[in-house]
């Protein structure tokens, strides 16, 4: 997702087309997208951060106790991400 927004920003010649080392949150906030779409993307970013930046990797009791939730949530977010991608394409084409 970050690479897609960087590519979009580069094509729109925004200030984020410079070096690619920006924080994802800043890249989203400065992208030439509607506020609603930015909020949509922030939901995905926060979800991703929960999986990437884990405070205690040994604390996986919720995955063990409720595996069906752990399986259902990523599927729902995958559909959410696909809708975000479609919105980016169609709203900015």
C-alpha positions as CSV (number, residue, x, y, z in Angstrom):
1,X,0.0,0.0,0.0
2,X,2.8,2.4,0.9
3,X,4.5,1.8,-2.4
4,X,1.3,2.4,-4.3
5,X,0.8,5.7,-2.6
6,X,4.4,6.7,-3.2
7,X,4.0,5.9,-6.8
8,X,0.8,7.9,-7.0
9,X,2.4,10.8,-5.2
10,X,5.4,10.7,-7.6
11,X,3.1,10.8,-10.6
12,X,1.2,13.8,-9.1
13,X,4.6,15.5,-8.4
14,X,3.9,16.2,-4.8
15,X,6.6,16.9,-2.3
16,X,6.7,13.2,-1.3
17,X,8.1,12.2,-4.7
18,X,11.6,13.0,-3.4
19,X,13.3,10.1,-1.6
20,X,10.8,7.5,-0.4
21,X,11.9,7.6,3.3
22,X,8.8,9.3,4.7
23,X,6.7,7.9,7.4
24,X,3.6,6.2,6.0
25,X,1.3,8.4,8.1
26,X,2.8,11.6,6.7
27,X,2.7,10.2,3.2
28,X,-1.0,9.5,3.5
29,X,-1.7,12.9,5.1
30,X,0.0,14.8,2.3
31,X,-1.3,12.7,-0.6
32,X,-3.7,14.5,-2.9
33,X,-6.6,12.3,-1.8
34,X,-10.0,13.1,-0.3
35,X,-10.2,13.2,3.5
36,X,-12.6,10.3,3.5
37,X,-10.2,8.2,1.5
38,X,-7.3,9.2,3.7
39,X,-9.2,8.1,6.8
40,X,-10.0,4.8,5.0
41,X,-6.3,4.2,4.3
42,X,-5.4,5.2,7.9
43,X,-7.7,2.3,9.1
44,X,-5.6,-0.1,7.0
45,X,-2.4,1.5,8.3
46,X,-3.4,1.1,11.9
47,X,-4.4,-2.5,11.3
48,X,-1.1,-3.3,9.6
49,X,0.8,-1.7,12.5
50,X,-1.0,-4.0,15.0
51,X,0.6,-7.0,13.2
52,X,4.0,-5.5,12.3
53,X,4.7,-3.6,15.6
54,X,3.9,-6.2,18.2
55,X,4.6,-5.2,21.8
56,X,4.9,-8.7,23.2
57,X,5.3,-11.4,20.5
58,X,5.0,-14.2,23.2
59,X,1.5,-13.0,24.1
60,X,-0.4,-15.0,21.5
61,X,-3.1,-16.3,23.8
62,X,-5.9,-14.6,21.8
63,X,-4.7,-16.4,18.7
64,X,-4.7,-19.7,20.5
65,X,-8.0,-19.2,22.4
66,X,-10.0,-17.8,19.5
67,X,-8.3,-18.9,16.2
68,X,-11.5,-18.3,14.2
69,X,-11.3,-14.6,15.0
70,X,-7.7,-14.5,14.0
71,X,-8.6,-16.1,10.7
72,X,-11.8,-13.9,10.1
73,X,-10.2,-10.5,10.8
74,X,-7.5,-10.6,8.1
75,X,-10.0,-11.8,5.5
76,X,-12.3,-8.8,6.3
77,X,-9.4,-6.4,6.1
78,X,-8.3,-7.9,2.8
79,X,-11.7,-7.0,1.3
80,X,-11.4,-3.6,3.0
81,X,-8.0,-3.1,1.4
82,X,-9.4,-4.1,-2.0
83,X,-12.1,-1.5,-1.7
84,X,-9.5,1.1,-0.7
85,X,-7.5,0.3,-3.8
86,X,-10.6,0.6,-6.0
87,X,-11.5,4.0,-4.4
88,X,-7.9,5.2,-5.0
89,X,-8.1,4.2,-8.6
90,X,-11.6,5.4,-9.4
91,X,-11.6,8.6,-7.3
92,X,-8.3,9.8,-8.8
93,X,-8.5,8.7,-12.4
